[in-house]
């Protein structure tokens, strides 16, 4: 694919990230969305590290949206903590956080972009655990539109990559799948709870 087309898809992915994150942050500030702080801490750390691994693996402009998302995700983790978005932290959530953080040093030891991405993508998927649990129990506390936009952002990120390999594709692909599963949980539970309330 032509570099200009890659650049266009990278810009589209960045615009989608901004379109998704800005209203999501506004909803957090208004208390309408309550993100689970553990998930966002894990996602912020892993996304930022994977951005650098993708750059090393010649992901080029396709890595830019991941980098932007990493830095914004760290900001959302800070906001989730400050605003105390979800204060119900279970033992299972602690387990997800401990496993994820314990896995992080492995990426440094491997010193290989492929293994870095494999390990950190696994950690990132573990990070969905607390949010999946929260989405099941309190599905009205998150934004379906945000997750739809993030799925589209990840698809555009994959198309924008300058080099296709497991190292460059695995993370955005898995992230899109994680967001899709989250979206299905939110939708299913909203319908179920609405029927119960009727």
Secondary structure, DSSP 4 states (H G I P E B T S, - for coil): --HHHHHHHHHHHHHHHHHHHHHHHHHHHTTS----HHHHHHHHHHHHHHHHHHHHTT-THHHHHHHHHHHHHHHHHHHHHHTTS-----HHHHHHHHHHHHHHHHHHHH--HHHHHHHHHHHHHHHHHHHHHHHHH-GGGS-HHHHHHHHHHHHHHHHH-SS-SHHHHHHHHHHHHHHHHHHHHHHHHHHHHHHHH-
